[in-house]
Amino acid sequence: MHTGLKINCKDPAKATIVVLCAPYEKTASYLKGTSKAPKAIMSSLTSQIENWDRFTNSLPSPNRKVALKELSGLNRLSPSAMVSRVKKEYSQCIDNGPFVFMLGGEHSVSTGAFQAIASKTDPTKITICQIDAHLDLRNDDTDYSEAPHGQYAHSTVMRRARELGFQVVNVGARAFSKEEREFALENGVRVFEWGIGSVPSPADIVESIKTRDVYITIDADGLDPAHLPATGTPVQGGLEWYYTISLLKVLFLKKNVIGADIVEVAPRPHDVVTEYGAAQLCYTMLAMREIYPHKIQKHA
């Protein structure tokens, strides 16, 4: 029986979980379609995912209050205006203390979330664990775009995060520029590169994270395309499905996960495996957050 995630709270201010949908794709540099992702993921999340989460052996708490917040008209905005809008909406959500799970949209939407979090707490005490085939450490997109989008292009999101003061750990990088690699080395960005050398254990990755608080951002292309093929910039190789689940489990067990997002899903006709996979990751992460001991801390 497919029961999925139940949206049972109309008011985000009264929810314990807010799913924030940010459909945006203005700066996508290869395949388009990420603006359609939140709706597609929500379709799987609310109707196709099994209510019983086998990875945590749990059912949702009867006290769970889940609200859905959709940012309409987002894709009509410039990148800077989009980031400002996401920051404002995300900030309003976390003011009330729920766990916010954002569904993009391209990766640039995460910048708005990072700005909101940084405005309310010390970002130097938070690590962003980035599952991604790319480092996203460019300063702008002038080196590859004929019509550059500037400092809020999707390839700049982790550089903006590092500039805000967040610690950054990348897992799965396998396509990046020389300049991005140099920035990572010079600015304390820990990179677990994929496809060269042995695969690190999830415990090794989590041990490299020195802060208690962690934000998880999952770019669909971080996983092997065999698992999440419909993404704007797919790269061969990547994290395997069950490895990803294991890594998430250790993160939720050992750290205090304060927020999460899934971005860069680009739905394509007659193929729902990617949005279903994204929905399953979302559902399982919410289950992990609920049953494991570390609870979300309300931003002061």
C-alpha positions in Angstrom: 0.0 0.0 0.0 1.5 3.3 -1.0 0.6 6.0 1.5 3.6 8.3 1.2 4.3 11.5 3.2 1.1 12.9 4.6 0.8 16.7 4.4 -1.4 17.2 7.4 -0.7 20.8 8.5 -2.0 23.8 6.6 0.0 26.3 8.6 3.8 26.1 8.3 4.1 28.1 11.5 2.5 25.2 13.4 4.4 22.4 11.6 7.2 20.2 12.9 8.4 19.6 9.3 8.1 22.0 6.3 8.7 20.8 2.8 9.8 24.0 0.9 9.5 23.7 -2.9 11.8 26.1 -4.8 11.2 25.5 -8.6 14.0 27.4 -10.3 16.3 26.8 -13.3 17.4 30.1 -14.7 21.2 29.5 -14.4 21.1 25.8 -15.5 24.1 25.3 -17.7 23.2 22.1 -19.6 19.9 20.3 -19.6 16.8 22.3 -18.3 13.9 21.0 -16.4 14.8 21.5 -12.7 11.9 23.9 -12.2 9.6 20.9 -12.7 11.3 18.8 -10.1 9.5 19.9 -6.9 6.1 19.0 -8.3 7.4 15.7 -9.7 9.1 14.7 -6.5 6.1 15.6 -4.4 3.9 13.4 -6.6 6.1 10.4 -5.7 6.6 11.5 -2.1 2.9 11.8 -1.3 1.5 8.9 -3.2 4.1 6.3 -4.1 6.6 5.9 -1.2 5.7 3.2 1.3 4.7 4.6 4.7 6.9 2.0 6.4 10.5 3.1 6.1 12.6 -0.1 6.0 15.9 1.7 6.4 14.9 3.0 9.9 12.4 0.3 10.6 9.9 2.9 11.5 6.5 4.5 10.8 6.0 8.2 11.1 5.2 9.6 14.5 1.5 10.4 15.0 2.7 13.8 16.4 4.4 14.7 13.1 2.9 17.8 11.6 4.0 18.3 7.9 3.3 21.4 6.0 4.0 22.2 2.3 5.2 25.6 1.2 5.5 26.3 -2.5 7.3 29.3 -3.8 5.2 30.3 -6.8 6.6 32.5 -9.5 10.2 31.9 -8.5 11.4 31.0 -12.0 10.5 34.5 -13.3 13.0 36.1 -11.0 16.6 37.0 -11.6 19.2 34.9 -9.7 19.8 37.6 -7.1 16.0 38.2 -6.6 15.5 34.4 -6.4 18.1 34.1 -3.7 16.5 37.0 -1.7 13.1 35.4 -2.0 14.3 32.0 -0.9 16.2 33.6 2.0 13.1 35.4 3.2 10.8 32.4 2.9 13.3 30.0 4.5 13.9 32.5 7.3 10.2 32.7 8.1 10.1 28.9 8.2 12.9 28.4 10.6 11.8 31.2 12.9 9.0 28.8 14.0 11.4 25.9 14.7 10.5 23.1 12.2 12.8 21.0 10.3 12.9 22.4 6.7 13.5 20.1 3.8 13.9 22.1 0.6 13.2 20.6 -2.9 14.9 22.4 -5.8 15.2 23.5 -8.4 18.8 24.0 -9.4 21.5 24.2 -6.8 21.5 28.0 -6.6 18.3 27.8 -4.5 20.4 26.5 -1.6 22.2 29.8 -1.4 19.1 31.4 -0.1 18.8 28.8 2.6 22.4 29.3 3.6 21.9 33.0 3.8 18.9 32.6 6.0 20.6 30.2 8.4 23.7 32.4 8.6 21.6 35.4 9.5 20.3 33.6 12.6 23.2 31.5 13.9 27.0 31.2 13.7 27.7 29.6 10.3 31.3 28.7 11.3 29.7 26.1 13.7 27.9 24.4 10.9 29.2 22.0 8.2 27.5 21.7 4.9 27.8 18.1 3.7 27.5 18.3 -0.1 26.9 15.2 -2.1 27.7 16.3 -5.6 29.6 15.4 -8.7 30.8 19.1 -8.9 32.5 21.3 -6.4 30.3 24.4 -7.2 33.2 26.6 -6.1 33.3 29.0 -9.1 33.1 32.7 -8.3 30.8 33.1 -11.3 29.9 31.4 -14.6 31.8 33.6 -17.0 34.2 30.9 -18.0 31.5 28.7 -19.5 28.4 30.7 -20.1 27.8 33.0 -23.2 25.3 34.9 -21.1 26.7 34.8 -17.5 24.4 34.8 -14.5 27.1 36.0 -12.1 27.7 35.2 -8.5 24.4 33.2 -8.0 24.9 30.8 -10.9 24.3 27.2 -9.8 28.1 26.5 -10.0 28.9 29.0 -7.3 26.7 27.8 -4.4 29.4 26.3 -2.3 31.7 29.2 -2.7 29.0 31.5 -1.5 28.5 29.1 1.4 32.2 29.2 2.3 32.3 33.0 2.1 29.4 33.1 4.6 31.6 31.1 7.0 30.2 27.6 6.7 32.5 24.6 6.8 32.2 22.5 3.6 32.7 18.8 3.0 32.2 17.5 -0.5 31.4 13.9 -1.2 31.5 12.6 -4.8 33.3 15.3 -6.8 34.5 14.1 -10.2 34.1 17.1 -12.5 35.6 20.4 -11.6 38.0 23.1 -12.8 41.6 23.7 -11.7 40.6 26.9 -10.1 37.9 25.2 -8.0 40.3 22.6 -6.8 42.8 25.3 -5.8 40.1 27.3 -4.0 39.1 24.1 -2.1 42.8 23.5 -1.0 43.3 27.1 -0.1 40.1 27.6 1.8 39.7 24.5 3.9 37.1 22.7 1.8 37.4 19.0 2.4 36.9 17.0 -0.8 36.3 13.3 -1.0 36.9 12.8 -4.7 35.3 9.9 -6.4 36.9 7.5 -8.9 40.5 8.0 -7.7 41.7 5.7 -5.0 39.6 3.8 -2.6 36.1 4.7 -1.6 36.0 6.2 2.0 33.8 4.7 4.5 30.8 6.7 5.7 32.4 6.8 9.1 35.5 8.4 7.7 33.5 11.1 6.0 31.5 11.9 9.1 34.7 11.8 11.2 36.1 14.6 9.0 33.2 16.8 10.0 34.3 18.7 13.1 31.1 20.6 13.9 28.1 19.1 15.7 25.6 20.8 13.4 25.3 19.7 9.8 23.2 20.7 6.8 22.9 18.1 4.0 22.6 19.2 0.4 22.2 16.5 -2.2 22.7 17.3 -5.9 21.1 14.5 -7.9 24.3 14.1 -10.0 26.2 13.2 -6.8 24.8 9.7 -7.1 25.7 7.4 -9.9 23.5 8.1 -12.9 22.3 4.5 -12.7 20.3 5.6 -9.7 19.3 9.2 -10.4 19.7 9.6 -14.2 17.4 12.6 -14.8 19.6 15.5 -13.9 21.0 18.5 -15.7 24.7 17.7 -15.7 25.1 13.9 -15.2 28.6 12.5 -14.7 29.5 8.8 -14.8 30.5 7.2 -11.6 29.3 8.6 -8.3 27.8 7.3 -5.0 26.0 4.0 -5.1 22.4 3.9 -3.7 23.0 1.9 -0.5 26.3 3.7 0.2 24.3 6.9 0.2 21.7 5.5 2.6 24.5 4.3 4.9 26.3 7.7 4.8 23.0 9.5 5.6 22.4 7.1 8.5 25.8 7.8 10.1 25.3 11.5 9.6 21.9 11.5 11.4 23.3 9.2 14.1 26.4 11.1 14.9 25.5 14.7 14.1 22.7 17.2 14.6 21.2 17.6 11.1 19.7 21.1 11.1 18.3 21.1 7.5 18.5 19.4 4.1 17.8 19.8 0.5 17.7 17.8 -2.8 18.4 19.7 -6.0 19.1 19.4 -9.7 16.5 16.7 -10.5 15.4 17.4 -14.1 12.3 15.2 -14.8 12.1 13.7 -18.2 9.1 12.1 -20.0 8.2 8.4 -19.5 10.8 8.0 -16.7 10.1 8.6 -13.0 13.0 6.7 -11.4 14.9 10.0 -10.5 12.0 11.8 -8.8 11.0 8.6 -7.1 14.6 8.1 -5.8 14.7 11.7 -4.6 11.4 11.2 -2.8 12.7 8.1 -1.2 15.8 9.9 0.0 13.7 12.7 1.4 11.3 10.3 3.2 14.1 8.3 4.7 16.0 11.3 5.8 12.9 12.6 7.6 12.5 9.2 9.2 16.1 9.3 10.4 15.7 12.8 11.7 12.7 11.6 13.7 14.0 8.5 15.3 17.7 9.1 15.9 18.7 10.9 19.0 19.9 14.3 17.8 17.1 16.7 17.4 16.8 19.9 15.5 17.7 23.0 17.5 15.6 26.0 17.0 17.7 28.8 15.6 18.2 31.5 18.1 
